[in-house]
Amino acid sequence: MTLDIITPDRKVFSGEASAVTFPGIEGQFQVLNDHAPLVSTLAKGPVTIQTASGQQTFIVDGGVVEVLRNRVLVLAEAVVA
């Protein structure tokens, strides 16, 4: 699936991912390939990305995630690598 993490001032990540774990308001959740459509708010916490080359983690300061047709878009308020 394609993942984009965007803040108001820059694009933080853009690429392919096999799994992404998010800090949801109601608790942590994971998105895999062919996930059902989803829109959720994010709490402050780690977004962990699993790619072919390994794992990467970003700390988001809240935001929104949208999942639709193997495309994941994260609109984060702020990101700390």
Summary of the structure (lengths in Angstrom):
residues: 81
radius of gyration: 11.1
end to end distance: 21.1
largest distance: 29.9
contacts: 228
relative contact order: 0.31
helix: 0%
strand: 74%
